[in-house]
Amino acid sequence: MKNTDKQKQHIEKRIEELRARMKKISDTLDEPADADLEDQAIELEDDEVLESVGRASQRELMLLEDALQRIANDNYGDCEKCGIEISETRLAAVPFARLCQTCASKQSR
């Protein structure tokens, strides 16, 4: 059985950060629009950026929650393609990685 405590703590911390970010985005998007038309145009552009950041955060959150499930199932850190153990360096950089560096490189070609 692998020791995944460190990765689990890292993932849980990142999930907390993402949820806090998404709450701030939601609160900002719920603010009433400015009365000035020029300010409304700027706010609309800002809202589009915030929505994009929110979607990216939601996607990362789902990937991290999936990684926690793999930890619970004791198959976290195993490459889904070749079965070898994914390096700690890769998991530190991409905690939701499902493929080792070699398989990920082959897949992106």
TAGIMO-V299173 format. One line per field, one symbol per residue. phi: phi as a letter, one per 20 degrees, with the letter a starting at -180 (. if undefined). psi: psi as a letter, one per 20 degrees, with the letter a starting at -180 (. if undefined). Layout:
BEGIN
phi=???
psi=???
END
This chain:
BEGIN
phi=.fedgffffffffffgfffffffffffffeffffffffffffffffffffffffffffffgfffffffffffemcfndffednffffffffffcfdgdcfgffffffff
psi=pqojggggggghghgggghgghgggggghiqqqqhphghhgghggghggghghggggggggghhhhhhhhghjkjpjppigiirppqhgghhhnijpiqrgghhghhi.
END
